[in-house]
Amino acid sequence: MESPVFLDIRDRDSISDRLQGLRSDTPALFGIMTAQHMVEHLLKTIELSAGKGHVPLALPLERAERIKSAVVHTANPLPYGFKSPLMPSEGLPPLVYPDLASSIRQLEIGLDEFGRYYNIHPDTKLINPSLGELNYEEWLVFHGKHFTHHFKQFGLL
């Protein structure tokens, strides 16, 4: 069986091209997010991985380490139905930006900031609330799987 291929967030042309196919009324194939909620959710994780803000570990360390091992150190995709601690327990968070186009532009800026952050701080490890500390390479794997998961959610892959 062939290993799944995940997006590489460093391939900005591919990410941007796929996002251009997203519309505010694009329905989710699974889950409750709107297209704009999905983009802003990806932006929040990119910002956390670039040192903007801090979210504590949401799980016991031992459980987070098991999840990190399953997510970062395997070729498995992210599972459907995983509940992010960045999302409210019920419903959806309020939108931050006025429209989808603004959210996409902020995500593109966030991706640039992520790259710059690790150029300046290559050995930094930052907290993912479900996985614990991740270094740059681990964040790349996580983001690749995370973007792939949500792009599939909206038929962008």
Secondary structure by P-SEA (a helix, b strand, c coil): cccbbbbcccaaaaaaaaaaacccccccccccccaaaaaaaaaaaaaaaaccccccccccaaaaaaaaaacccccccccccccccccccccccccccccaaaaaaaaaaaaaaaaaaaaacccbbbbccccccccaaaaaaaaaaaaaaaaaaaccc
